[in-house]
Amino acid sequence: MSLPKFNEILSISNTDISEEIIKTEKELFDLRFKKATRQSFKAHEIKHNKRRLAHLKTLLTKRLYSIEEKKQNTLLNLVKTIKIDN
């Protein structure tokens, strides 16, 4: 199993990303719990899940920042047009 790629998650919607974050955090918790209780698990899965979680959170943050920036630019343009009209 190879490490997850960032390009694989670019086409996922924001709601699906949120669901994937919750799912990945639960899997990571379960793996850490197995490690603490000395149950058998594949150690590389911890690294893979941590990386996937980082990818998902980074993409979601970038998208939300982009949405906020668009809203702010729209408000600035609106204020500029109001000032010009007055």
Stockholm file with secondary structure:
# STOCKHOLM 1.0

chainA/1-86         MSLPKFNEILSISNTDISEEIIKTEKELFDLRFKKATRQSFKAHEIKHNKRRLAHLKTLLTKRLYSIEEKKQNTLLNLVKTIKIDN
#=GR chainA/1-86 SS CCCCCGGGGTTSCHHHHHHHHHHHHHHHHHHHHHHHTTCCCCTHHHHHHHHHHHHHHHHHHHHHHHHHHHHHHHHHHHHHHHHHHC
#=GC SS_cons        CCCCCGGGGTTSCHHHHHHHHHHHHHHHHHHHHHHHTTCCCCTHHHHHHHHHHHHHHHHHHHHHHHHHHHHHHHHHHHHHHHHHHC
//
